[in-house]
Structures are given as C-alpha cells and as structure tokens.
Amino acid sequence: MNDNIEQAVTNEIQNDDLTIAPNTGATPGNPATAQVLIRCTEHDRERWKQAAESVGMNLSEYIRDTLTARTRDLLDCTHPENQRRTYPWAEFCLRCGQRLRG
C-alpha cells in the first residue's frame, strides 16, 4: 500500500509544475529580495487581508505599498515647490530644511 502512495506522489510531482513565481511588486532591474517577518494578531492579519483584497492586491503587495507610502511621508519632503529654495548646485525646503538635491 505504501509503495502505491509513494508512486502516486512521485508521479504527481513529476507531472505537475510546482514552481512558485511570487508577484513581489519589484521593478525590472530592482528585484525585491529582502524579507521582513512581522508578528501580528490573527484579527489584524484578517483585516489587512480584507483591505488588500478590496483594492485588488495580495497581502504582501498591500503591506509593501502601505509601508512605502508611509515611509515617503515621513522621510521625503512633500512641501510645495514655492516653499523651496533652488540653487544651481542644490535645492532646499524652506519649511523642513531638508536638502532635496545636490
């Protein structure tokens, strides 16, 4: 009996395409290779998954996009152009003091 099961599993493995090609949201030439493990409650995970599905994304894409947007808000200057001082060698935000170029 075990030989039959083993043979059936072997046949299935040989005849089936078992490759996994995850959609990482990476751009060509910039592959997403790093991983981050986070712990959350089952309730939070389910809510995040529902939110992701509501916008047509899988959970990984949703978390990546959400964190990227939040990081951009925190680290990149988003003040309007009229609050910037531009020189040929650099550009500065007058509001937050961030050096934007140069």
Number of C-alpha atoms within 10 A of each C-alpha: 6 7 8 9 10 11 12 12 12 11 11 12 11 10 9 8 8 9 6 6 6 7 10 13 14 11 8 7 6 8 10 12 7 5 6 4 5 5 7 8 8 9 9 11 13 12 12 17 17 15 15 18 13 10 9 11 15 17 17 16 16 19 15 13 14 13 12 12 11 12 11 12 11 10 9 12 16 11 12 9 10 8 12 18 15 13 10 7 7 11 16 18 20 14 12 12 12 14 15 14 12 9
